[in-house]
Amino acid sequence: MRHVLPVTKADGHPKSGAIELPERELFVLGFQRWKRPFVRRFFKEKRLRFVSGPEQLPAVCTVLVWGMRYADVAFPCGVRVIRVEDGFIRSVGLGADIVKPLSWVLDDMGIYYDVTNRSRLERILSETAFTEAMLTRASMLSDALVRSGITKYNVGGASWLRPAAARAVILVPGQVETDASIRYGAPSPQCTIRRNMDLLRAVRQARPDAYIVYKPHPDGYLRPDWITLERDGMGGDSRFPKCPSEILDRARELPDPDFIPLFKDSGFAMGVRDIAYNYANLLFAWLFPNYRRSDRRPATLVYTATTAAFWLRTRINKRKNEATAAALINDNGVPFYVFPLQLDHDFQIIAYSKFSGMASAIERVVASFAAYAPQGSNLVIKVHPWDAGLKDWSKITERLAKENGVSNRVIYLGGGDLDLLSEYAQGMVTVNSTSGLKAMMLGCPVKVLGQAIFDVEGLSYQGSLDQFWLANRKPDPKLLAAFVKLLANEFQIRGVFFQEPGLSNAVVQMSNRLWQGSVEEVR
């Protein structure tokens, strides 16, 4: 077997462990297609045969099965089943389908999180008499991981500072609630805690005096239940300070915000209300002949049809987009920059940028990239997930790349995880999307082309776009932490727009602040 060195990401030498695989040919079952290149990498010396079901296996063979898939299948006696799962170093889970794993666990008895069956790992740990050499090697590996700052989920560049007044700090890592590790590691009815919120409540009940740090699983939303409330307007009209020293001063005495998610919103409810609003405008406009909309959203009938078509294409091309994103992140370390598109009719584009629309923004970014970005680097242009589908951004991107002589270096992406792209990118260029702030929190250099509250010296790059490609200037972690603290305390309320109880909570908080005249004051 092969292992991967976690620091250099290079292949290690073949290692013989507790599980021997003398067979030249291995069958592979239950792996998603995007994982197949990684299977080939981990088992370079083997001939692999991918099958879609147990019925395609010969009577005598060795088969690699992903996780607990086909756990209810009684394999023939001649079939040796090796279960494969994400390992304990640098694995990023479910929704991060485009990130290569750097460690896998192989077990021919079970799997480490299944409490109902004994695994090979459990047997090794309980029965092996470890030699001094083995213990020394394990200690050296542990020390190397700690020195390198490697954790199971290396998905953030932002640092966390322990609150000065906190006596006891408890870390509560979130999990994907539908994950196999929950189903098999905390089976009901023996285990009553099967949801993240239940776990948080239990921890709070057991330790009411503790400061709880909740780390959501990388597949979940990051702080999904915050709403902006500020005077005069957002974006270019925001009162949020631009001076780094003022941000640091105002944030210094503020309490650390509690980022434990309290409310969940509904994308379905949002879609229903959006359709209801637009068709109400269409059907009853004759009752209000002098009404003029403030946005530039396209005609409702056209908008609805093209948006539905765009969503359908996105669903159909999901695997293709994931494969493209996987190649970007994993393909030979080719550096890339990311430019996330915004909605063409977005008020942020109309009011707080110099661009007439996203086409002119793409033109500016591609031209600058072609002239000033390092040779051998790529530019990834990613469509907005809620795009109306009125313009073919793929063709526009292709045309502009061809005109600038960089057709082979500009990649249009119709989907994928923007957070993961930001984590691996050399930098992000944005007009003024809030994805720029998220990219900063992931340690990614950001250049803002429009007006945004996070376009602050020390956070975003303040030089020209042409200079940005070579600057590689990451945000200041201390300033970023102060920025987020000030933003959460003075310019945000807790709640969501489309689902209870978050909607009512937002209404109450907003009403109280407006009634008390305490907008933009610490709460």
Order of alpha helices (4+ residues) and beta strands (2+ residues): beta-alpha-beta-beta-beta-beta-alpha-alpha-beta-alpha-alpha-beta-beta-alpha-alpha-alpha-alpha-beta-alpha-alpha-beta-alpha-beta-alpha-beta-alpha-beta-alpha-alpha-beta-alpha
